[in-house]
Every structure is written in C-alpha cells, then in structure tokens.
Amino acid sequence: MPQILFFYFAGMTVLSAVVAIAAPDLVFSALSLLITFIHIAGLYILLHAEFVAAVQIIVYAGAILVLYLFVLMLFNPKSEQFYLHQQFPVAIFLGLVLFGLMALAAFRTDVLGQKTLLHESVGHTQMVGTALYTDFLFPFEIASFILLVALIGSILLAGRHLERKK
C-alpha cells in the first residue's frame, strides 16, 4: 500500500507541477501549485515526517500561495496566449539530463530497495521541539530577535512613508 500511495503522490506532484507551469491562466496555475504542495506533504507523511508535512501545508499552501494570489490580484497581469518560450528546448534537454542523472543515482545505489529512508522518530513534532528548545535554543532566539528587528524596522519605514504623504 505505501508504494501505491507513493506513486500516486509522486505522479500527482509531477502532473500538477507541469500544469502550474503550463497553465495559460495564472489563477489555474496557482490552484495547481496548491495541489502540488498538498501532494508533497503527502510524500512527507509517507516518510514519517509529520511535522515537515504540517509545515509544508501551513507555510507553503497557506502563506506563500495566499501571498502569490494577492500579488496576482494586485497587479492583474494580462494573460498571454503563448506557452512556449525560446528557452523551451534547452529546458527540456536539461530536465531530461537531470532526470537521467537521478535515475542513474537511484539504480546505482540501494535507494529503491530500502524500506524507509528516515529513522522513525525524525519527523515527529516532539523530537523537533526537543531539539529546537534544547540543542538549538540560542540560534532559535537569535532568529526570533532578527525577525523582531525586521518587524520594528518595517513599522518605522511604513510610519515615515505615511508622514511624508501628509
């Protein structure tokens, strides 16, 4: 059953990514990107990385995709009727070369024969939280301080912009 689910999630990820790139309407492209993100989260769940799957859904399918849709609605780009660009043959060639190298690496090693690629407890939320708040507490606090400084800076810049308009 896990192999069937893997092939489903992998196939849908590839198909929806192709639709996201080739769709003529940008809203359809964003919706197929949502499908891609959800199926990638399904792949993470098959790898027993539930925390990474939840972060995938929350951050990418939630925040990034909503930001992308807001930008689409704000700028209202015109829909182009051509799909293929001048770099299309080069992109196809490089994609096939990359796929060939990945297939060669997969068949030359035991990646396809292994039952699981990750240890059972790697993606669990408790293990991530324990590592984050014990071993990596100082880098976590530094990252939160940097985000706080960026937030205060953006508020100050927005306030100056509003003062100039008055």
Residue frames as qw, qx, qy, qz and C-alpha x, y, z in Angstrom:
[[0.000, 0.881, 0.473, 0.000, 0.00, 0.00, 0.00],
 [0.281, -0.781, 0.082, 0.552, 2.77, 2.57, 0.74],
 [0.371, -0.116, 0.594, 0.704, 4.19, 2.03, -2.75],
 [0.160, 0.633, 0.669, 0.354, 0.81, 2.71, -4.36],
 [0.173, -0.923, -0.263, 0.222, 0.44, 5.87, -2.27],
 [0.407, -0.534, 0.310, 0.673, 3.98, 6.93, -3.20],
 [0.312, 0.174, 0.659, 0.663, 3.31, 6.54, -6.90],
 [0.019, 0.812, 0.565, 0.146, 0.02, 8.43, -6.54],
 [0.271, -0.881, -0.082, 0.378, 1.59, 11.33, -4.62],
 [0.421, -0.372, 0.456, 0.691, 4.65, 11.45, -6.89],
 [0.288, 0.379, 0.693, 0.541, 2.59, 11.29, -10.08],
 [0.038, -0.884, -0.463, -0.063, 0.14, 13.95, -8.93],
 [0.370, -0.747, 0.077, 0.548, 3.02, 16.16, -7.79],
 [0.369, -0.146, 0.557, 0.729, 4.68, 16.00, -11.19],
 [0.165, 0.556, 0.693, 0.427, 1.43, 16.42, -13.13],
 [0.136, -0.916, -0.364, 0.095, 0.20, 19.36, -11.09],
 [0.391, -0.616, 0.209, 0.651, 3.64, 21.00, -11.28],
 [0.320, 0.129, 0.632, 0.694, 3.53, 20.72, -15.07],
 [0.010, 0.764, 0.593, 0.252, 0.05, 22.26, -15.07],
 [0.319, -0.834, -0.164, 0.418, 1.29, 25.03, -12.76],
 [0.350, -0.396, 0.396, 0.751, 3.97, 25.91, -15.28],
 [0.154, 0.124, 0.715, 0.671, 1.98, 25.45, -18.48],
 [0.098, 0.693, 0.693, -0.170, -1.45, 26.80, -17.49],
 [0.254, 0.507, 0.284, 0.773, -2.48, 29.84, -19.56],
 [0.357, -0.796, -0.163, -0.462, -4.44, 31.39, -16.69],
 [0.215, 0.460, -0.627, 0.591, -2.43, 32.40, -13.62],
 [0.622, -0.327, 0.345, -0.622, -5.23, 31.54, -11.19],
 [0.976, 0.073, -0.135, -0.154, -5.32, 27.96, -12.54],
 [0.588, 0.461, -0.527, 0.405, -1.57, 27.93, -12.17],
 [0.187, -0.469, 0.547, -0.667, -1.87, 28.94, -8.52],
 [0.842, -0.176, 0.178, -0.478, -4.52, 26.29, -7.85],
 [0.931, 0.215, -0.287, 0.065, -2.39, 23.57, -9.41],
 [0.290, 0.520, -0.580, 0.555, 0.51, 24.82, -7.30],
 [0.569, -0.386, 0.397, -0.609, -1.72, 24.26, -4.26],
 [0.978, 0.037, -0.046, -0.202, -2.32, 20.68, -5.40],
 [0.668, 0.458, -0.480, 0.339, 1.44, 20.25, -5.80],
 [0.077, -0.526, 0.562, -0.635, 2.10, 21.49, -2.26],
 [0.783, -0.252, 0.265, -0.504, -0.55, 19.20, -0.76],
 [0.972, 0.167, -0.164, -0.025, 0.81, 16.12, -2.54],
 [0.432, 0.528, -0.556, 0.475, 4.35, 16.96, -1.45],
 [0.426, -0.445, 0.496, -0.612, 3.02, 16.99, 2.12],
 [0.955, -0.026, 0.043, -0.293, 1.60, 13.53, 1.42],
 [0.766, 0.401, -0.430, 0.258, 5.08, 12.37, 0.42],
 [0.017, 0.537, -0.580, 0.612, 6.44, 13.73, 3.70],
 [0.745, -0.288, 0.307, -0.518, 3.81, 11.80, 5.61],
 [0.966, 0.174, -0.188, -0.044, 4.88, 8.61, 3.83],
 [0.552, 0.450, -0.503, 0.490, 8.42, 9.33, 5.04],
 [0.608, -0.557, -0.504, 0.258, 7.11, 9.60, 8.63],
 [0.297, -0.008, -0.138, 0.945, 7.91, 13.32, 8.75],
 [0.073, -0.739, -0.667, -0.050, 4.58, 14.58, 10.03],
 [0.237, -0.746, -0.144, 0.605, 5.97, 17.85, 11.34],
 [0.192, -0.258, 0.485, 0.814, 7.54, 18.71, 8.00],
 [0.039, 0.440, 0.788, 0.429, 4.25, 17.85, 6.28],
 [0.148, -0.815, -0.511, 0.227, 2.34, 20.17, 8.60],
 [0.230, -0.627, 0.133, 0.733, 4.86, 22.95, 8.00],
 [0.199, 0.065, 0.693, 0.690, 4.56, 22.32, 4.25],
 [0.028, -0.663, -0.712, -0.229, 0.80, 22.80, 4.41],
 [0.235, -0.836, -0.323, 0.378, 0.86, 25.80, 6.76],
 [0.264, -0.601, 0.240, 0.715, 3.75, 27.72, 5.22],
 [0.139, -0.107, 0.672, 0.720, 3.63, 26.89, 1.54],
 [0.040, -0.481, -0.799, -0.359, -0.01, 26.01, 0.87],
 [0.193, -0.805, -0.496, 0.262, -1.20, 28.62, 3.32],
 [0.210, -0.799, -0.003, 0.564, 1.03, 31.65, 3.47],
 [0.268, -0.312, 0.555, 0.723, 3.11, 31.55, 0.29],
 [0.165, 0.385, 0.791, 0.446, 0.22, 30.66, -2.00],
 [0.034, -0.858, -0.482, 0.176, -2.04, 33.31, -0.48],
 [0.224, -0.691, 0.186, 0.662, 0.73, 35.86, -0.96],
 [0.254, -0.030, 0.717, 0.649, 1.08, 34.73, -4.57],
 [0.092, 0.635, 0.734, 0.221, -2.66, 35.12, -5.14],
 [0.127, -0.864, -0.242, 0.424, -2.65, 38.59, -3.56],
 [0.233, -0.473, 0.428, 0.734, 0.15, 39.64, -5.90],
 [0.199, 0.264, 0.796, 0.506, -1.81, 38.25, -8.85],
 [0.002, 0.793, 0.610, 0.007, -4.91, 40.16, -7.86],
 [0.229, -0.783, -0.050, 0.576, -2.96, 43.34, -7.12],
 [0.170, -0.435, 0.507, 0.725, -1.04, 43.53, -10.38],
 [0.693, 0.514, 0.374, -0.341, -3.66, 41.87, -12.62],
 [0.194, -0.417, 0.670, 0.582, -1.22, 40.64, -15.28],
 [0.669, 0.401, -0.204, -0.592, -2.50, 40.12, -18.77],
 [0.840, -0.028, 0.541, -0.018, -2.98, 36.53, -19.87],
 [0.100, 0.568, -0.639, -0.509, -0.53, 35.60, -22.58],
 [0.890, 0.261, 0.044, -0.373, -1.58, 33.20, -25.31],
 [0.658, 0.483, -0.573, 0.077, 1.83, 31.70, -26.00],
 [0.864, -0.493, 0.063, -0.078, 3.09, 28.95, -23.74],
 [0.891, -0.015, 0.079, 0.447, 6.49, 28.06, -25.10],
 [0.097, -0.941, 0.192, 0.262, 9.40, 30.39, -24.76],
 [0.540, 0.709, -0.452, -0.016, 12.70, 30.46, -26.60],
 [0.096, -0.533, 0.801, -0.254, 14.42, 28.53, -23.83],
 [0.879, -0.060, 0.176, -0.438, 11.96, 25.62, -24.05],
 [0.885, 0.306, -0.349, 0.042, 14.29, 23.20, -25.93],
 [0.278, 0.497, -0.636, 0.521, 17.14, 23.94, -23.53],
 [0.517, -0.338, 0.459, -0.638, 14.83, 23.44, -20.54],
 [0.955, 0.057, -0.033, -0.289, 13.59, 20.10, -21.89],
 [0.716, 0.421, -0.498, 0.250, 17.16, 18.94, -22.53],
 [0.045, 0.459, -0.634, 0.621, 18.38, 19.96, -19.06],
 [0.718, -0.231, 0.289, -0.589, 15.30, 18.40, -17.45],
 [0.960, 0.157, -0.199, -0.122, 15.93, 15.08, -19.21],
 [0.508, 0.464, -0.586, 0.427, 19.61, 15.16, -18.25],
 [0.266, -0.415, 0.550, -0.674, 18.70, 15.83, -14.62],
 [0.880, -0.085, 0.121, -0.451, 16.09, 13.07, -14.64],
 [0.861, 0.314, -0.393, 0.074, 18.62, 10.67, -16.16],
 [0.255, 0.472, -0.637, 0.553, 21.20, 11.50, -13.50],
 [0.538, -0.311, 0.445, -0.645, 18.64, 10.99, -10.72],
 [0.953, 0.073, -0.061, -0.288, 17.53, 7.66, -12.21],
 [0.686, 0.420, -0.530, 0.270, 21.17, 6.56, -12.58],
 [0.035, -0.446, 0.629, -0.636, 21.90, 7.50, -8.96],
 [0.738, -0.195, 0.282, -0.581, 18.77, 5.69, -7.77],
 [0.966, 0.161, -0.148, -0.139, 19.56, 2.47, -9.62],
 [0.552, 0.495, -0.558, 0.374, 23.28, 2.52, -8.78],
 [0.098, -0.319, 0.674, -0.659, 22.58, 2.71, -5.06],
 [0.185, -0.289, -0.935, 0.087, 20.16, 0.88, -2.80],
 [0.227, 0.049, 0.210, -0.950, 17.77, 3.81, -2.51],
 [0.630, -0.029, -0.378, -0.678, 14.96, 1.99, -4.29],
 [0.653, -0.077, -0.753, 0.005, 15.43, -1.18, -2.27],
 [0.111, 0.063, -0.646, 0.753, 15.32, 0.42, 1.16],
 [0.180, -0.599, -0.780, -0.007, 12.14, 0.21, 3.16],
 [0.148, -0.954, -0.244, 0.088, 12.44, 3.62, 4.84],
 [0.527, 0.577, -0.129, 0.611, 14.83, 6.44, 4.20],
 [0.145, -0.649, 0.298, -0.684, 14.40, 8.11, 7.56],
 [0.169, -0.020, -0.860, 0.480, 14.59, 6.97, 11.13],
 [0.212, -0.585, -0.769, -0.150, 11.13, 6.52, 12.61],
 [0.298, -0.760, -0.421, 0.394, 11.35, 9.47, 15.02],
 [0.403, 0.008, 0.173, 0.899, 12.95, 12.09, 12.77],
 [0.059, -0.378, -0.371, -0.846, 9.84, 13.96, 11.69],
 [0.386, -0.635, -0.667, 0.051, 7.78, 13.78, 14.85],
 [0.086, -0.856, -0.068, -0.505, 6.83, 17.05, 16.47],
 [0.711, -0.702, 0.032, 0.039, 8.08, 16.05, 19.91],
 [0.811, -0.092, 0.152, 0.557, 11.57, 15.28, 18.60],
 [0.356, 0.604, 0.164, 0.695, 11.71, 18.53, 16.62],
 [0.338, -0.864, -0.073, -0.365, 10.54, 20.53, 19.64],
 [0.809, -0.535, 0.058, 0.236, 13.00, 18.84, 21.96],
 [0.705, 0.118, 0.167, 0.679, 15.90, 19.52, 19.61],
 [0.159, 0.735, 0.194, 0.630, 14.75, 23.08, 18.97],
 [0.393, -0.837, 0.020, -0.380, 14.43, 24.06, 22.62],
 [0.812, -0.518, 0.158, 0.216, 17.48, 22.20, 23.96],
 [0.729, -0.053, 0.315, 0.606, 20.29, 21.93, 21.43],
 [0.318, 0.389, 0.359, 0.786, 19.30, 24.84, 19.19],
 [0.187, -0.817, -0.485, 0.250, 17.82, 27.28, 21.72],
 [0.272, -0.597, 0.103, 0.748, 20.40, 30.03, 21.14],
 [0.128, 0.013, 0.606, 0.785, 20.10, 30.04, 17.31],
 [0.072, -0.631, -0.746, -0.201, 16.29, 29.95, 17.69],
 [0.229, -0.808, -0.321, 0.438, 16.38, 33.01, 19.96],
 [0.250, -0.384, 0.333, 0.824, 18.77, 34.83, 17.60],
 [0.073, 0.294, 0.735, 0.607, 16.42, 34.14, 14.67],
 [0.146, -0.773, -0.618, 0.016, 13.45, 35.46, 16.67],
 [0.277, -0.693, -0.067, 0.663, 15.44, 38.59, 17.60],
 [0.198, -0.124, 0.531, 0.814, 16.34, 39.19, 13.94],
 [0.031, -0.531, -0.749, -0.395, 12.67, 38.83, 12.96],
 [0.235, -0.799, -0.444, 0.332, 11.68, 41.27, 15.72],
 [0.256, -0.508, 0.186, 0.801, 14.21, 43.84, 14.47],
 [0.103, 0.141, 0.683, 0.709, 12.93, 43.41, 10.89],
 [0.116, -0.688, -0.708, -0.107, 9.34, 43.87, 12.10],
 [0.244, -0.774, -0.224, 0.540, 10.19, 47.05, 14.01],
 [0.244, -0.301, 0.414, 0.824, 12.15, 48.36, 11.02],
 [0.052, 0.368, 0.740, 0.561, 9.26, 47.75, 8.65],
 [0.169, -0.799, -0.561, 0.136, 6.85, 49.52, 11.02],
 [0.273, -0.658, 0.020, 0.701, 9.19, 52.50, 11.26],
 [0.186, -0.073, 0.584, 0.787, 9.61, 52.66, 7.48],
 [0.029, -0.576, -0.747, -0.330, 5.86, 52.45, 6.95],
 [0.231, -0.803, -0.397, 0.380, 5.34, 55.21, 9.51],
 [0.248, -0.469, 0.247, 0.811, 7.83, 57.50, 7.76],
 [0.116, 0.213, 0.717, 0.653, 6.11, 56.85, 4.46],
 [0.120, -0.734, -0.665, -0.072, 2.76, 57.87, 5.95],
 [0.272, -0.725, -0.169, 0.610, 4.23, 61.04, 7.48],
 [0.232, -0.206, 0.450, 0.837, 5.60, 62.17, 4.10],
 [0.041, 0.454, 0.755, 0.472, 2.18, 61.81, 2.47],
 [0.160, -0.765, -0.547, 0.299, 0.53, 64.23, 4.94]]
